[in-house]
Amino acid sequence: MTIHEIVSLVQGKILCGNLGKEDSVEYCFASDLMSDVLTVCRCDFMLITGLSNVQSIRTAEMSDLKYVLLVRGKTPPQEMIDLAKESGIVLIMSPYSMFKASGILYQAGLKGVY
Amino acid sequence: MDLSFQIQGGDFTSAGTASSQVRRTLKELGVDASVIKRVVVALYEAEVNIVAHAYRGLITAEIKPDQVFMKLIDEGPGIADIEKAMTPGFSTASQEVREMGFGAGMGLPNICRNADVFNIHSVPGKGTTVEITIQIK
């Protein structure tokens, strides 16, 4: 699924990052617990989180992820956006809850990592 | 190549800076992406542990063609029962640490899982030393 489709499905807004038309992702992992994210071996997934601070971006960076979807309509602090820019991570925000965003994306075909 | 970093306890804004620098260096050296991920996930968990639990610490990373050796020495309360601390889900993290997305009790198990060799030594009231070795294939 392309990132543009994902953004549209969750009524999202791209906060930073360079996004091409071909940017896409097949898997998702939703968590507010960063150590849980760090247990996932693969790196071809999008992180859905409600954790609105620099550590969610750091975790995405260490996990080699390119896309982070911030849910619950949280406005991230500027330092979080700056770190995402520096790390080359596309940061998207959605007004939906984690459950709703995950449900919509799962129904649309995105897969869980396990 | 040797890298070293001073870590300040409680400084969550900077937590991960050392791991990020090691990641960048390994990428520049052309190390395999799956190996880099194991190194930085283990290091990041250990770095966050210093920020979350200790007063201050020192991280050194020794990068050789065949392996990465990382040593993290902290001054802090130490760990009274290492076996318990290694149990997945066990955590003594503060509310502040949990608000930063950590404290799920997966830190040490995560380090152990990614390391080829993992050693931990702690003196309660003094501090903890963690050694992580990961082979570069």
gemmi code that builds the backbone of each chain (N, CA, C; Angstrom):
import gemmi

chains = {
    "A": [
        ("MET", (0.847, -1.188, 0.000), (0.000, 0.000, 0.000), (0.893, 1.254, 0.000)),
        ("THR", (0.528, 2.218, -0.810), (1.401, 3.397, -0.841), (1.171, 4.250, 0.405)),
        ("ILE", (2.158, 5.032, 0.744), (2.059, 5.884, 1.932), (0.974, 6.944, 1.710)),
        ("HIS", (0.851, 7.397, 0.463), (-0.204, 8.379, 0.167), (-1.590, 7.787, 0.430)),
        ("GLU", (-1.776, 6.513, 0.111), (-3.060, 5.849, 0.396), (-3.283, 5.764, 1.913)),
        ("ILE", (-2.213, 5.417, 2.630), (-2.309, 5.310, 4.094), (-2.708, 6.654, 4.693)),
        ("VAL", (-2.037, 7.708, 4.240), (-2.315, 9.059, 4.748), (-3.783, 9.403, 4.525)),
        ("SER", (-4.271, 9.058, 3.350), (-5.661, 9.367, 3.015), (-6.634, 8.555, 3.888)),
        ("LEU", (-6.337, 7.273, 4.095), (-7.221, 6.403, 4.878), (-7.360, 6.827, 6.340)),
        ("VAL", (-6.277, 7.366, 6.905), (-6.328, 7.735, 8.328), (-6.504, 9.244, 8.515)),
        ("GLN", (-6.923, 9.907, 7.426), (-7.118, 11.374, 7.479), (-5.842, 12.044, 7.997)),
        ("GLY", (-4.723, 11.534, 7.531), (-3.440, 11.972, 8.082), (-2.863, 13.217, 7.439)),
        ("LYS", (-1.778, 13.646, 8.063), (-1.060, 14.819, 7.575), (0.426, 14.481, 7.661)),
        ("ILE", (1.145, 14.722, 6.563), (2.586, 14.442, 6.581), (3.298, 15.630, 7.217)),
        ("LEU", (4.009, 15.362, 8.310), (4.668, 16.452, 9.030), (6.083, 16.716, 8.534)),
        ("CYS", (6.747, 15.660, 8.074), (8.072, 15.855, 7.495), (8.495, 14.601, 6.746)),
        ("GLY", (9.491, 14.771, 5.905), (10.040, 13.643, 5.158), (9.725, 13.730, 3.683)),
        ("ASN", (10.650, 13.206, 2.903), (10.461, 13.203, 1.456), (9.722, 11.936, 1.053)),
        ("LEU", (8.611, 12.132, 0.382), (7.772, 11.013, 0.007), (7.587, 10.983, -1.503)),
        ("GLY", (8.008, 9.868, -2.111), (7.782, 9.714, -3.545), (6.480, 8.959, -3.769)),
        ("LYS", (6.005, 8.975, -5.006), (4.756, 8.270, -5.334), (4.885, 6.766, -5.075)),
        ("GLU", (6.111, 6.277, -5.241), (6.324, 4.827, -5.117), (6.538, 4.371, -3.680)),
        ("ASP", (6.640, 5.299, -2.733), (6.849, 4.908, -1.335), (5.681, 4.065, -0.847)),
        ("SER", (5.997, 2.878, -0.346), (4.921, 1.996, 0.104), (5.409, 1.091, 1.228)),
        ("VAL", (4.468, 0.449, 1.889), (4.801, -0.436, 2.992), (3.772, -1.575, 3.020)),
        ("GLU", (4.218, -2.744, 3.498), (3.329, -3.904, 3.496), (2.934, -4.316, 4.920)),
        ("TYR", (3.812, -3.987, 5.880), (3.589, -4.424, 7.263), (3.491, -3.241, 8.237)),
        ("CYS", (2.820, -3.487, 9.356), (2.660, -2.464, 10.400), (2.886, -3.078, 11.767)),
        ("PHE", (3.327, -2.262, 12.700), (3.411, -2.680, 14.106), (2.949, -1.500, 14.937)),
        ("ALA", (1.973, -1.727, 15.823), (1.419, -0.642, 16.623), (1.776, -0.840, 18.086)),
        ("SER", (2.444, 0.147, 18.681), (2.812, 0.037, 20.095), (3.250, 1.383, 20.655)),
        ("ASP", (3.018, 1.557, 21.954), (3.567, 2.715, 22.660), (4.800, 2.298, 23.458)),
        ("LEU", (5.077, 1.009, 23.459), (6.232, 0.490, 24.199), (7.403, 0.287, 23.240)),
        ("MET", (8.422, 1.111, 23.396), (9.508, 1.107, 22.419), (10.349, -0.169, 22.469)),
        ("SER", (10.484, -0.769, 23.650), (11.234, -2.024, 23.725), (10.531, -3.131, 22.945)),
        ("ASP", (9.216, -3.080, 22.889), (8.474, -4.059, 22.087), (8.767, -3.849, 20.603)),
        ("VAL", (8.838, -2.598, 20.204), (9.155, -2.285, 18.800), (10.550, -2.829, 18.472)),
        ("LEU", (11.458, -2.675, 19.444), (12.846, -3.092, 19.218), (13.019, -4.608, 19.169)),
        ("THR", (11.978, -5.364, 19.537), (12.077, -6.826, 19.447), (11.768, -7.330, 18.032)),
        ("VAL", (11.211, -6.461, 17.198), (10.828, -6.900, 15.848), (12.074, -6.956, 14.966)),
        ("CYS", (12.330, -8.140, 14.406), (13.560, -8.333, 13.629), (13.519, -7.662, 12.257)),
        ("ARG", (12.356, -7.654, 11.630), (12.305, -7.095, 10.278), (12.332, -5.565, 10.331)),
        ("CYS", (12.575, -4.932, 9.204), (12.653, -3.469, 9.204), (11.811, -2.860, 8.084)),
        ("ASP", (10.942, -3.677, 7.472), (10.129, -3.166, 6.363), (8.697, -2.878, 6.817)),
        ("PHE", (8.554, -2.305, 8.005), (7.210, -2.015, 8.500), (7.072, -0.556, 8.921)),
        ("MET", (5.812, -0.131, 9.035), (5.531, 1.214, 9.529), (5.174, 1.117, 11.008)),
        ("LEU", (5.702, 2.046, 11.793), (5.369, 2.074, 13.222), (4.161, 2.981, 13.441)),
        ("ILE", (3.151, 2.424, 14.120), (2.008, 3.233, 14.554), (2.168, 3.413, 16.054)),
        ("THR", (2.232, 4.647, 16.514), (2.425, 4.875, 17.948), (1.704, 6.130, 18.421)),
        ("GLY", (1.412, 6.156, 19.706), (0.857, 7.359, 20.312), (1.920, 8.073, 21.131)),
        ("LEU", (3.138, 7.537, 21.088), (4.232, 8.116, 21.872), (4.803, 9.336, 21.154)),
        ("SER", (4.431, 10.494, 21.668), (4.790, 11.734, 20.991), (6.035, 12.361, 21.597)),
        ("ASN", (7.169, 11.692, 21.448), (8.428, 12.299, 21.894), (9.590, 11.753, 21.064)),
        ("VAL", (10.788, 12.274, 21.307), (11.934, 11.920, 20.458), (12.271, 10.439, 20.487)),
        ("GLN", (11.893, 9.749, 21.574), (12.288, 8.345, 21.665), (11.574, 7.457, 20.643)),
        ("SER", (10.384, 7.860, 20.203), (9.732, 7.050, 19.162), (10.501, 7.173, 17.842)),
        ("ILE", (11.081, 8.355, 17.606), (11.884, 8.536, 16.382), (13.221, 7.814, 16.523)),
        ("ARG", (13.822, 7.922, 17.710), (15.079, 7.192, 17.946), (14.868, 5.685, 17.734)),
        ("THR", (13.747, 5.190, 18.254), (13.450, 3.760, 18.132), (13.270, 3.395, 16.658)),
        ("ALA", (12.574, 4.245, 15.916), (12.398, 3.992, 14.474), (13.755, 3.990, 13.776)),
        ("GLU", (14.606, 4.914, 14.179), (15.947, 4.996, 13.580), (16.735, 3.709, 13.849)),
        ("MET", (16.746, 3.261, 15.112), (17.497, 2.045, 15.468), (16.901, 0.813, 14.787)),
        ("SER", (15.588, 0.849, 14.548), (14.914, -0.288, 13.920), (15.006, -0.227, 12.397)),
        ("ASP", (15.641, 0.841, 11.901), (15.826, 1.024, 10.456), (14.484, 1.241, 9.730)),
        ("LEU", (13.564, 1.927, 10.386), (12.242, 2.179, 9.801), (12.231, 3.520, 9.077)),
        ("LYS", (11.332, 3.618, 8.098), (11.264, 4.863, 7.336), (9.995, 5.650, 7.615)),
        ("TYR", (8.962, 4.965, 8.146), (7.672, 5.641, 8.317), (7.148, 5.480, 9.743)),
        ("VAL", (6.699, 6.605, 10.327), (6.086, 6.581, 11.659), (4.746, 7.303, 11.575)),
        ("LEU", (3.703, 6.607, 12.036), (2.369, 7.207, 12.071), (2.018, 7.502, 13.525)),
        ("LEU", (1.890, 8.785, 13.834), (1.578, 9.224, 15.192), (0.063, 9.399, 15.300)),
        ("VAL", (-0.542, 8.639, 16.217), (-2.010, 8.650, 16.307), (-2.518, 9.495, 17.493)),
        ("ARG", (-3.840, 9.503, 17.633), (-4.556, 10.225, 18.699), (-4.461, 11.737, 18.562)),
        ("GLY", (-4.178, 12.210, 17.349), (-4.178, 13.653, 17.097), (-3.144, 14.435, 17.877)),
        ("LYS", (-2.082, 13.747, 18.296), (-1.075, 14.440, 19.099), (-0.196, 15.326, 18.228)),
        ("THR", (0.019, 16.523, 18.695), (0.946, 17.408, 17.980), (2.332, 17.146, 18.549)),
        ("PRO", (3.238, 16.668, 17.713), (4.558, 16.329, 18.245), (5.379, 17.573, 18.579)),
        ("PRO", (6.251, 17.465, 19.572), (7.136, 18.596, 19.865), (8.081, 18.842, 18.682)),
        ("GLN", (8.518, 20.083, 18.538), (9.388, 20.444, 17.408), (10.645, 19.574, 17.365)),
        ("GLU", (11.199, 19.237, 18.546), (12.435, 18.440, 18.578), (12.207, 17.047, 17.966)),
        ("MET", (10.964, 16.557, 18.082), (10.635, 15.246, 17.495), (10.623, 15.359, 15.964)),
        ("ILE", (10.030, 16.429, 15.463), (9.986, 16.649, 14.006), (11.411, 16.859, 13.471)),
        ("ASP", (12.196, 17.643, 14.213), (13.578, 17.918, 13.781), (14.396, 16.629, 13.696)),
        ("LEU", (14.221, 15.754, 14.712), (14.974, 14.493, 14.719), (14.519, 13.584, 13.576)),
        ("ALA", (13.218, 13.595, 13.285), (12.695, 12.790, 12.171), (13.313, 13.275, 10.855)),
        ("LYS", (13.381, 14.586, 10.699), (13.978, 15.168, 9.480), (15.436, 14.737, 9.360)),
        ("GLU", (16.154, 14.869, 10.466), (17.585, 14.525, 10.494), (17.805, 13.042, 10.196)),
        ("SER", (16.867, 12.207, 10.636), (17.010, 10.757, 10.463), (16.396, 10.261, 9.156)),
        ("GLY", (15.835, 11.164, 8.369), (15.234, 10.764, 7.090), (13.971, 9.940, 7.265)),
        ("ILE", (13.232, 10.207, 8.362), (12.008, 9.453, 8.650), (10.787, 10.284, 8.280)),
        ("VAL", (9.846, 9.642, 7.598), (8.597, 10.309, 7.237), (7.661, 10.213, 8.440)),
        ("LEU", (7.274, 11.372, 8.979), (6.400, 11.411, 10.161), (5.013, 11.892, 9.735)),
        ("ILE", (4.028, 11.046, 10.059), (2.640, 11.335, 9.670), (1.810, 11.417, 10.944)),
        ("MET", (0.887, 12.335, 11.025), (-0.011, 12.333, 12.190), (-1.445, 12.109, 11.753)),
        ("SER", (-2.204, 11.437, 12.645), (-3.607, 11.138, 12.352), (-4.458, 11.481, 13.576)),
        ("PRO", (-5.659, 11.993, 13.353), (-6.520, 12.301, 14.499), (-7.137, 11.038, 15.117)),
        ("TYR", (-7.020, 9.893, 14.436), (-7.661, 8.667, 14.907), (-6.913, 8.026, 16.072)),
        ("SER", (-7.635, 7.199, 16.844), (-7.007, 6.426, 17.921), (-6.148, 5.331, 17.288)),
        ("MET", (-5.310, 4.717, 18.108), (-4.453, 3.648, 17.583), (-5.311, 2.486, 17.078)),
        ("PHE", (-6.362, 2.182, 17.825), (-7.248, 1.072, 17.443), (-7.926, 1.352, 16.102)),
        ("LYS", (-8.462, 2.550, 15.972), (-9.186, 2.886, 14.742), (-8.238, 2.932, 13.532)),
        ("ALA", (-7.112, 3.588, 13.699), (-6.149, 3.685, 12.587), (-5.677, 2.283, 12.185)),
        ("SER", (-5.338, 1.455, 13.198), (-4.858, 0.099, 12.913), (-5.945, -0.717, 12.217)),
        ("GLY", (-7.175, -0.591, 12.699), (-8.288, -1.344, 12.121), (-8.525, -0.993, 10.666)),
        ("ILE", (-8.519, 0.287, 10.390), (-8.747, 0.750, 9.010), (-7.632, 0.232, 8.089)),
        ("LEU", (-6.393, 0.350, 8.565), (-5.261, -0.058, 7.716), (-5.202, -1.580, 7.542)),
        ("TYR", (-5.574, -2.298, 8.563), (-5.595, -3.772, 8.477), (-6.667, -4.204, 7.471)),
        ("GLN", (-7.812, -3.574, 7.576), (-8.914, -3.894, 6.680), (-8.555, -3.568, 5.221)),
        ("ALA", (-7.731, -2.527, 5.080), (-7.341, -2.118, 3.720), (-6.217, -2.973, 3.162)),
        ("GLY", (-5.664, -3.889, 3.992), (-4.688, -4.839, 3.454), (-3.308, -4.819, 4.075)),
        ("LEU", (-3.037, -3.877, 4.965), (-1.717, -3.892, 5.611), (-1.651, -5.100, 6.561)),
        ("LYS", (-0.457, -5.692, 6.657), (-0.318, -6.916, 7.460), (0.392, -6.630, 8.781)),
        ("GLY", (0.102, -7.448, 9.781), (0.829, -7.385, 11.037), (2.182, -8.058, 10.885)),
        ("VAL", (3.169, -7.681, 11.688), (4.498, -8.282, 11.526), (4.540, -9.728, 12.009)),
        ("TYR", (3.613, -10.101, 12.910), (3.425, -11.507, 13.273), (2.064, -11.716, 13.896)),
    ],
    "B": [
        ("MET", (38.474, 0.934, 14.985), (38.021, 2.272, 15.314), (37.379, 2.271, 16.708)),
        ("ASP", (37.752, 3.274, 17.521), (37.193, 3.362, 18.870), (36.341, 4.615, 19.019)),
        ("LEU", (35.169, 4.444, 19.604), (34.288, 5.585, 19.867), (33.970, 5.581, 21.359)),
        ("SER", (33.800, 6.780, 21.927), (33.371, 6.811, 23.324), (32.410, 7.968, 23.569)),
        ("PHE", (31.504, 7.750, 24.518), (30.445, 8.727, 24.784), (30.182, 8.813, 26.284)),
        ("GLN", (30.016, 10.044, 26.754), (29.609, 10.263, 28.149), (28.087, 10.334, 28.172)),
        ("ILE", (27.468, 9.635, 29.104), (26.009, 9.619, 29.183), (25.556, 10.196, 30.528)),
        ("GLN", (24.569, 11.079, 30.454), (24.044, 11.698, 31.673), (22.729, 11.037, 32.083)),
        ("GLY", (22.652, 10.594, 33.315), (21.405, 9.995, 33.806), (20.260, 10.998, 33.747)),
        ("GLY", (19.098, 10.543, 33.342), (17.904, 11.393, 33.317), (17.754, 12.255, 32.073)),
        ("ASP", (18.765, 12.274, 31.212), (18.713, 13.138, 30.022), (18.051, 12.389, 28.857)),
        ("PHE", (16.732, 12.362, 28.871), (16.006, 11.598, 27.862), (16.039, 12.219, 26.474)),
        ("THR", (16.255, 13.524, 26.411), (16.297, 14.171, 25.094), (17.504, 13.671, 24.297)),
        ("SER", (18.608, 13.441, 25.013), (19.829, 12.987, 24.324), (19.946, 11.467, 24.248)),
        ("ALA", (19.077, 10.753, 24.956), (19.182, 9.285, 24.962), (19.092, 8.744, 23.545)),
        ("GLY", (20.064, 7.982, 23.147), (20.079, 7.421, 21.796), (21.108, 8.085, 20.893)),
        ("THR", (21.689, 9.195, 21.364), (22.673, 9.914, 20.543), (23.903, 9.045, 20.260)),
        ("ALA", (24.364, 8.338, 21.291), (25.542, 7.483, 21.116), (25.229, 6.348, 20.139)),
        ("SER", (24.063, 5.727, 20.317), (23.679, 4.616, 19.429), (23.548, 5.097, 17.990)),
        ("SER", (23.016, 6.315, 17.851), (22.843, 6.893, 16.529), (24.203, 7.108, 15.844)),
        ("GLN", (25.172, 7.572, 16.638), (26.519, 7.818, 16.100), (27.186, 6.497, 15.681)),
        ("VAL", (27.004, 5.466, 16.508), (27.584, 4.156, 16.182), (26.927, 3.615, 14.910)),
        ("ARG", (25.615, 3.804, 14.795), (24.877, 3.347, 13.607), (25.433, 4.011, 12.341)),
        ("ARG", (25.627, 5.335, 12.443), (26.148, 6.088, 11.293), (27.540, 5.572, 10.895)),
        ("THR", (28.374, 5.347, 11.898), (29.740, 4.875, 11.626), (29.711, 3.504, 10.954)),
        ("LEU", (28.888, 2.600, 11.459), (28.821, 1.246, 10.882), (28.291, 1.289, 9.450)),
        ("LYS", (27.359, 2.200, 9.206), (26.822, 2.349, 7.849), (27.921, 2.833, 6.904)),
        ("GLU", (28.687, 3.814, 7.373), (29.783, 4.352, 6.561), (30.819, 3.279, 6.261)),
        ("LEU", (30.988, 2.347, 7.205), (31.965, 1.268, 7.022), (31.410, 0.143, 6.143)),
        ("GLY", (30.142, 0.274, 5.779), (29.539, -0.708, 4.871), (29.173, -2.027, 5.532)),
        ("VAL", (28.953, -1.988, 6.840), (28.566, -3.210, 7.565), (27.146, -3.617, 7.163)),
        ("ASP", (26.901, -4.915, 7.104), (25.596, -5.465, 6.724), (24.466, -4.882, 7.593)),
        ("ALA", (23.345, -4.517, 6.948), (22.246, -3.844, 7.649), (21.681, -4.661, 8.811)),
        ("SER", (21.618, -5.993, 8.653), (21.048, -6.808, 9.737), (21.973, -6.828, 10.960)),
        ("VAL", (23.280, -6.752, 10.708), (24.243, -6.702, 11.819), (24.141, -5.336, 12.506)),
        ("ILE", (24.031, -4.275, 11.697), (23.909, -2.923, 12.271), (22.693, -2.862, 13.184)),
        ("LYS", (21.593, -3.442, 12.724), (20.375, -3.392, 13.532), (20.572, -4.088, 14.879)),
        ("ARG", (21.209, -5.250, 14.857), (21.452, -5.961, 16.125), (22.343, -5.132, 17.058)),
        ("VAL", (23.386, -4.528, 16.481), (24.309, -3.717, 17.297), (23.566, -2.538, 17.922)),
        ("VAL", (22.832, -1.797, 17.092), (22.250, -0.556, 17.615), (21.036, -0.797, 18.510)),
        ("VAL", (20.301, -1.876, 18.270), (19.178, -2.187, 19.161), (19.725, -2.546, 20.551)),
        ("ALA", (20.755, -3.388, 20.579), (21.362, -3.765, 21.865), (21.957, -2.541, 22.563)),
        ("LEU", (22.668, -1.731, 21.784), (23.322, -0.556, 22.372), (22.304, 0.477, 22.850)),
        ("TYR", (21.279, 0.682, 22.054), (20.248, 1.676, 22.404), (19.532, 1.275, 23.700)),
        ("GLU", (19.190, 0.003, 23.825), (18.551, -0.471, 25.060), (19.470, -0.230, 26.265)),
        ("ALA", (20.754, -0.525, 26.070), (21.707, -0.363, 27.172), (21.925, 1.123, 27.488)),
        ("GLU", (21.927, 1.944, 26.453), (22.090, 3.393, 26.638), (20.883, 3.963, 27.403)),
        ("VAL", (19.695, 3.530, 26.997), (18.475, 3.992, 27.681), (18.491, 3.533, 29.141)),
        ("ASN", (19.023, 2.342, 29.388), (19.114, 1.851, 30.772), (19.954, 2.796, 31.641)),
        ("ILE", (21.059, 3.306, 31.078), (21.900, 4.249, 31.843), (21.105, 5.522, 32.128)),
        ("VAL", (20.462, 6.054, 31.087), (19.682, 7.291, 31.247), (18.548, 7.090, 32.257)),
        ("ALA", (17.925, 5.909, 32.187), (16.754, 5.642, 33.025), (17.110, 5.326, 34.474)),
        ("HIS", (18.231, 4.660, 34.681), (18.494, 4.142, 36.036), (19.744, 4.700, 36.722)),
        ("ALA", (20.736, 5.145, 35.942), (22.013, 5.518, 36.570), (22.177, 7.036, 36.694)),
        ("TYR", (23.246, 7.443, 37.364), (23.537, 8.883, 37.502), (24.329, 9.368, 36.286)),
        ("ARG", (25.252, 8.557, 35.848), (26.055, 8.881, 34.666), (26.721, 7.605, 34.173)),
        ("GLY", (27.240, 7.675, 32.950), (27.899, 6.476, 32.436), (28.847, 6.774, 31.285)),
        ("LEU", (29.613, 5.770, 30.938), (30.552, 5.883, 29.823), (30.326, 4.702, 28.879)),
        ("ILE", (30.174, 5.024, 27.598), (30.018, 3.967, 26.590), (31.256, 3.984, 25.703)),
        ("THR", (31.847, 2.808, 25.501), (32.919, 2.721, 24.517), (32.544, 1.648, 23.492)),
        ("ALA", (32.839, 1.937, 22.251), (32.561, 0.976, 21.178), (33.840, 0.770, 20.382)),
        ("GLU", (34.248, -0.487, 20.308), (35.476, -0.853, 19.601), (35.041, -1.592, 18.333)),
        ("ILE", (35.252, -0.950, 17.180), (34.798, -1.558, 15.921), (35.995, -2.152, 15.187)),
        ("LYS", (35.941, -3.468, 15.015), (37.012, -4.174, 14.295), (36.407, -4.807, 13.048)),
        ("PRO", (37.233, -5.250, 12.096), (36.666, -5.835, 10.874), (35.765, -7.044, 11.143)),
        ("ASP", (36.044, -7.785, 12.212), (35.267, -9.005, 12.463), (34.255, -8.899, 13.594)),
        ("GLN", (34.336, -7.834, 14.405), (33.366, -7.727, 15.507), (33.238, -6.307, 16.068)),
        ("VAL", (32.121, -6.091, 16.757), (31.919, -4.833, 17.484), (31.856, -5.198, 18.962)),
        ("PHE", (32.685, -4.529, 19.754), (32.669, -4.764, 21.205), (32.273, -3.465, 21.896)),
        ("MET", (31.226, -3.532, 22.711), (30.742, -2.330, 23.390), (30.751, -2.553, 24.891)),
        ("LYS", (31.218, -1.539, 25.605), (31.258, -1.628, 27.063), (30.544, -0.409, 27.629)),
        ("LEU", (29.620, -0.654, 28.534), (28.865, 0.435, 29.157), (29.068, 0.367, 30.665)),
        ("ILE", (29.727, 1.386, 31.185), (30.001, 1.415, 32.627), (29.201, 2.557, 33.225)),
        ("ASP", (28.381, 2.251, 34.208), (27.642, 3.362, 34.832), (27.878, 3.442, 36.326)),
        ("GLU", (27.672, 4.662, 36.823), (27.658, 4.897, 38.268), (26.194, 5.072, 38.619)),
        ("GLY", (25.715, 4.211, 39.508), (24.296, 4.284, 39.817), (23.935, 3.331, 40.929)),
        ("PRO", (22.660, 3.047, 41.073), (22.219, 2.183, 42.180), (22.598, 0.713, 42.004)),
        ("GLY", (22.982, 0.326, 40.772), (23.304, -1.083, 40.534), (22.055, -1.950, 40.505)),
        ("ILE", (22.272, -3.233, 40.270), (21.151, -4.182, 40.194), (21.377, -5.249, 41.268)),
        ("ALA", (20.428, -5.356, 42.190), (20.596, -6.301, 43.299), (20.437, -7.748, 42.827)),
        ("ASP", (19.470, -7.982, 41.949), (19.182, -9.341, 41.500), (19.175, -9.372, 39.964)),
        ("ILE", (20.313, -9.725, 39.391), (20.451, -9.680, 37.926), (19.519, -10.686, 37.248)),
        ("GLU", (19.390, -11.856, 37.858), (18.526, -12.887, 37.270), (17.086, -12.382, 37.128)),
        ("LYS", (16.635, -11.685, 38.153), (15.282, -11.111, 38.136), (15.200, -10.019, 37.063)),
        ("ALA", (16.239, -9.188, 36.987), (16.259, -8.089, 36.008), (16.251, -8.608, 34.573)),
        ("MET", (16.739, -9.838, 34.401), (16.788, -10.442, 33.057), (15.446, -11.061, 32.658)),
        ("THR", (14.528, -11.163, 33.610), (13.228, -11.787, 33.331), (12.391, -10.865, 32.457)),
        ("PRO", (11.943, -11.342, 31.278), (11.114, -10.499, 30.418), (9.877, -9.989, 31.172)),
        ("GLY", (9.667, -8.692, 31.124), (8.502, -8.095, 31.778), (8.804, -7.504, 33.146)),
        ("PHE", (9.959, -7.876, 33.727), (10.294, -7.310, 35.041), (10.937, -5.940, 34.863)),
        ("SER", (10.445, -4.949, 35.613), (11.001, -3.602, 35.485), (10.893, -2.834, 36.787)),
        ("THR", (11.903, -1.996, 37.049), (11.852, -1.111, 38.220), (11.782, 0.344, 37.746)),
        ("ALA", (11.437, 0.527, 36.473), (11.466, 1.878, 35.881), (10.445, 2.817, 36.526)),
        ("SER", (10.817, 4.081, 36.599), (9.946, 5.113, 37.172), (8.835, 5.474, 36.178)),
        ("GLN", (7.870, 6.216, 36.662), (6.781, 6.678, 35.807), (7.332, 7.514, 34.641)),
        ("GLU", (8.333, 8.343, 34.941), (8.931, 9.213, 33.912), (9.516, 8.370, 32.769)),
        ("VAL", (10.192, 7.288, 33.155), (10.795, 6.397, 32.160), (9.704, 5.752, 31.308)),
        ("ARG", (8.617, 5.358, 31.966), (7.509, 4.715, 31.244), (6.852, 5.683, 30.276)),
        ("GLU", (6.795, 6.945, 30.677), (6.216, 7.962, 29.781), (7.070, 8.170, 28.536)),
        ("MET", (8.350, 7.809, 28.628), (9.230, 7.927, 27.466), (9.146, 6.688, 26.566)),
        ("GLY", (8.289, 5.741, 26.934), (8.088, 4.562, 26.090), (8.924, 3.367, 26.489)),
        ("PHE", (9.621, 3.495, 27.637), (10.456, 2.377, 28.091), (9.936, 1.858, 29.435)),
        ("GLY", (10.642, 0.889, 30.009), (10.202, 0.346, 31.290), (9.215, -0.799, 31.137)),
        ("ALA", (9.247, -1.446, 29.964), (8.351, -2.597, 29.746), (8.997, -3.891, 30.239)),
        ("GLY", (10.222, -3.783, 30.718), (10.903, -4.966, 31.211), (11.457, -5.844, 30.099)),
        ("MET", (11.786, -5.217, 28.967), (12.317, -5.981, 27.835), (13.743, -5.560, 27.466)),
        ("GLY", (14.284, -4.595, 28.201), (15.598, -4.040, 27.859), (16.723, -5.064, 27.880)),
        ("LEU", (16.970, -5.651, 29.054), (18.070, -6.622, 29.152), (17.818, -7.866, 28.284)),
        ("PRO", (16.586, -8.431, 28.269), (16.353, -9.570, 27.367), (16.611, -9.218, 25.899)),
        ("ASN", (16.261, -7.983, 25.527), (16.501, -7.528, 24.153), (17.992, -7.455, 23.826)),
        ("ILE", (18.775, -6.961, 24.786), (20.231, -6.861, 24.592), (20.802, -8.268, 24.420)),
        ("CYS", (20.390, -9.142, 25.320), (20.867, -10.523, 25.338), (20.555, -11.235, 24.010)),
        ("ARG", (19.369, -11.014, 23.505), (18.904, -11.665, 22.280), (19.724, -11.245, 21.052)),
        ("ASN", (20.161, -9.978, 21.055), (20.887, -9.460, 19.894), (22.400, -9.671, 19.971)),
        ("ALA", (22.899, -9.933, 21.181), (24.351, -10.048, 21.358), (24.841, -11.468, 21.092)),
        ("ASP", (26.065, -11.580, 20.572), (26.692, -12.904, 20.471), (27.293, -13.271, 21.820)),
        ("VAL", (27.865, -12.259, 22.484), (28.353, -12.464, 23.854), (27.827, -11.301, 24.691)),
        ("PHE", (27.254, -11.621, 25.839), (26.689, -10.593, 26.706), (27.115, -10.860, 28.143)),
        ("ASN", (27.752, -9.860, 28.751), (28.157, -9.992, 30.156), (27.616, -8.814, 30.948)),
        ("ILE", (27.132, -9.084, 32.137), (26.661, -8.002, 33.001), (27.181, -8.241, 34.400)),
        ("HIS", (27.700, -7.159, 34.988), (28.240, -7.250, 36.336), (27.759, -6.022, 37.094)),
        ("SER", (27.253, -6.220, 38.290), (26.714, -5.070, 39.016), (27.056, -5.128, 40.497)),
        ("VAL", (27.355, -3.947, 41.039), (27.586, -3.839, 42.479), (26.526, -2.880, 43.027)),
        ("PRO", (25.581, -3.399, 43.813), (24.548, -2.520, 44.354), (25.147, -1.327, 45.104)),
        ("GLY", (24.631, -0.156, 44.788), (25.137, 1.064, 45.423), (26.292, 1.700, 44.674)),
        ("LYS", (26.865, 0.973, 43.712), (28.025, 1.510, 42.957), (27.710, 1.689, 41.478)),
        ("GLY", (27.261, 0.615, 40.847), (26.955, 0.731, 39.417), (26.987, -0.594, 38.689)),
        ("THR", (26.802, -0.487, 37.383), (26.671, -1.684, 36.548), (27.586, -1.575, 35.330)),
        ("THR", (28.142, -2.696, 34.937), (28.944, -2.758, 33.710), (28.329, -3.817, 32.793)),
        ("VAL", (28.115, -3.401, 31.557), (27.542, -4.305, 30.554), (28.528, -4.416, 29.394)),
        ("GLU", (28.777, -5.629, 28.939), (29.657, -5.840, 27.777), (28.876, -6.595, 26.711)),
        ("ILE", (28.934, -6.060, 25.500), (28.191, -6.663, 24.387), (29.162, -6.888, 23.224)),
        ("THR", (29.190, -8.098, 22.730), (30.009, -8.387, 21.549), (29.102, -8.901, 20.440)),
        ("ILE", (29.257, -8.328, 19.261), (28.485, -8.805, 18.105), (29.440, -9.038, 16.938)),
        ("GLN", (29.354, -10.216, 16.387), (30.235, -10.581, 15.272), (29.758, -9.932, 13.981)),
        ("ILE", (30.708, -9.468, 13.201), (30.377, -8.957, 11.866), (30.706, -10.073, 10.884)),
        ("LYS", (29.668, -10.580, 10.218), (29.920, -11.729, 9.327), (30.348, -11.286, 7.949)),
    ],
}
model = gemmi.Model(1)
for chain_id, residues in chains.items():
    chain = gemmi.Chain(chain_id)
    for i, (resn, *xyz) in enumerate(residues, 1):
        res = gemmi.Residue()
        res.name, res.seqid = resn, gemmi.SeqId(i, " ")
        for name, pos in zip(("N", "CA", "C"), xyz):
            atom = gemmi.Atom()
            atom.name, atom.element = name, gemmi.Element(name[0])
            atom.pos, atom.b_iso = gemmi.Position(*pos), 0.0
            res.add_atom(atom)
        chain.add_residue(res)
    model.add_chain(chain)
structure = gemmi.Structure()
structure.add_model(model)
structure.setup_entities()
